[in-house]
Amino acid sequence: MANFNAINTVNIILEKALVVAIKSEENRDFSPTIKSITVGLSSGTSGNRGVFLASEKERAYWVALVLDRVLGFSFKKRSIAFFLRANSNLYDSVKSKLLAFHFFDLLNPIHTHIERLNALQPTILVAQPSMLLELANAIAANKLDIKPTKVISVAEVLTPEDKAYLSNIFKQTIHQVYQCTEGFLASSCEHGTLHFNEDFLIIEKKYIDQEQSRFHPIITDLRRRSQPIIRYELNDIIQEKTNCPCGSKFLAIKAIEGRSDDILIFKNIDNQEVKIFPDFFRRAIILSDNTISDYALIQNEPNHLMLFIKSQHEESFKLAYAAIQDLLKKNNIFEVEISQINHNHTLRGQKLRRIKNDVRKTY
């Protein structure tokens, strides 16, 4: 965002774009544009605010991509329930005689969403994993009765355990879209595997571990003109998938672990800095006890962690605590305190981040 004024090609200054975007968020009216350019506000996984621009031509191309790779074309009339923190002209562009787009504001209470969904009976459900989990729990509790033909996860990290639970409740493969301020990066194939859109994106890999199993994607978008994206490095942690049954040659994603901001950093017994990726903590926690239904781990000081565990059993916290300490000890890290907290520190409308580094940036 520091070079926004110099980079964009439509002569829009950042201050003016922010005024329009913030006013839209406050008024919940997302129709205003600047010189026919859609202006949107994006809060990344790490909470950094960004502004995106899209021309009429770029909006049209985005709609074509979404119809082709996400929603699929059909002559049947379909309704889409789309959960967002903020609506946009970009999303409204999807509307047609065959597609009815229904915006669900994440800031509204869950009971209002359940009432609307029961009345709407959407064909397609698009939401963040945290919202999909709430809706799945409502289905399990017989409060919500919907049967969408397609469920799409967006905006947050979808962990394997959450994906399995959602797939079981909705009785279908859970699809994903990987999109951010920098563009429409990837979508799921029929097997539920994310593939980068390499027909219009150049993806370079900046490996961030010795094993070269995790990388930051460096993005060049060959079609963005109003806000060019050229060799832009994201700090998302990507695990590459080598083979996908669909046969696509596009780069497949095994997992998006989160952001490098959330790699936890400690000093080992030799006073050397040790970085541990979020996925290691995730696996330690969920494998410690299969009754754990939700969790969060926050590093708020160099030698202090705050742990939230939701479970039916009182012993679950102790088991997760022991698993985390075992992981630390395997890395020769000792004397780390772990305190119990009673919530995951995520407010409604914020992105769910289960593993967080609140001490400092890591990359």
Secondary structure, 3 states (H helix, E strand, C coil): CCCHHHHCCCCCCHHHHHHHHHHHHHHCCCCCEECCEEEEEEECCCCCEEEEEECHHHHHHHHHHHHHHHHCCCCCCEEEEEEECCCCHHHHCCCCCCEEEEEEECCCCHHHHHHHHHHHCCCEEEECHHHHHHHHHHHHCCCCCCCCCEEEEECCCCCHHHHHHHHHHHCCCEEEEEEECCEEEEEECCCCCEEECCCCEEEEEEECCCCCCEEEEEEEECCCCCCCCCCEECCEEEEEECCCCCCCCCCEEEEEEEEHHHCEEEECCCCCEEEECHHHHHHHHHHHCCCEEEEEEEEEECCEEEEEEEECCCCHHHHHHHHHHHHHHHCCCCCCEEEEECCCCCCCCCCCCCEEECCCCCC
